[in-house]
Amino acid sequence: MRIDFLFWRGCPSHPEARELLDDVLAARGIEAEVVEQEVFSEEEARELAFPGSPTVRVDGRDVDPEGASARPALTCRIYYLPDGRSSPVPSRRQLEEALAWPSPLEPTHRSSTCPE
């Protein structure tokens, strides 16, 4: 599992998001590579399809697929909590659900008891 943590230093919420990510990984006993990448320019934001800071992707998939479709920009990102309130960081639930997704990088195995 690979986790990309993209951020823009101009947004003050990225340390809180990184701490939350680390807490969720520890609570679930997941040892994963977390690759931090600072985004420095609007051009780089476009190249990375960066919808704002912080952005967390698990095996290339955004933890908030709906928010991932926002126009790439060097800005703070807005996440929406299950109750509709906005937040500058993803919810614990969004992170937990994303970490539970099957990895597209791992091969799928068929059970030997399944009929062909």
N, C-alpha and C positions, 0 to 999 in steps of 0.2 A: 504494500500500500504506500502510495506517495501522496503527501499533502503539500499543496502549494499555498503559501501565505503571502499574498501580495498586499502591499501597503504604500501609502503616500505619507511622508513624514509630516506634511501640513495638516493632517487629520489627527486629532488628539485621541481617538478611540482605538487605534491599533494596538497599544499595549494591553488594554483591557480585553480585546478580542484574543490576543495571543495567550494571555493568562487563562481565559476561559477554555480555549482549545487544549492547552496543556492539562488543565484540570479534568476535562472530559476524557482525554487519552489516558490519563493516570487512573481515573475511576473505572474505566473499561479494561484496563490492563493491556492497552494497545501500544506496542512499540512500533512506531512508524517514522519514516523519514519526513521531516517537516522542512521544506525548502522555503526560506524567507527571500522575498524579492521586493526591493524598494523600487517604486515606479517614479521616475524623475521628470518626465515631460508628457505633454499631451500626445505627441507622436508615439511615444512608448506605450501610453495608455491605449491608443488605437491598435497598435501592433499586438498587444497582449489581450485585447478585448476586455479591458479593465473597467468595470462599471463603477468603480469607486473604492475607497479605502474604509475598512479592510475587506479583502476578498479572499475567501477560503475555498479551495478546490480539492476534492478527494479523487484521486486517479483521474484528474482532468475535468471532473464534473463539479460545478458550483454547488455549494451547500444550499443555495437559494436560487433554484433554476429560474423562477419568475423574475427575480431581481437581476439575474445575469443578462437579461435582454436589454437592460438600460444602455443608453448611448455611452460609449467609452469616454471617460473624462478623468482628469486629475481633480478629484473632488471627494468629499466624504460620502460614504454610502449609507443608504437608509434600508434597514431591514424591518419587516413587519412581523410582530409577534402574533401568536394564535388568537389573542383577544382583539387584534386590530390596531393596537398601539404601535408606534414606530420606535425603533431602537437603533443606535449607532453600531451595534454589533449583532451577529447572528445569535439566535436563541440557543440555549443548551440543547433543546430538543432538535433543532435543525442540524446541529453538529452530530448528535447521537445518531439520528436517522441517516445522515450522509455516511457516517463511519460504518453503518450496518449494510450499506449497499454492496451487492456482489461486485467484485473488482472485474472490470473488463480486461484487465491484464492477466488474470489467472485463467487457466484452461478449465472448461467445464468437464465434469466426469459423469459418465453414465453408470448407473447401477447395473451390475451384472444380472440382476433379477428382473430387469425390465424387458418385456418382449420387444422384438424388433419390428 
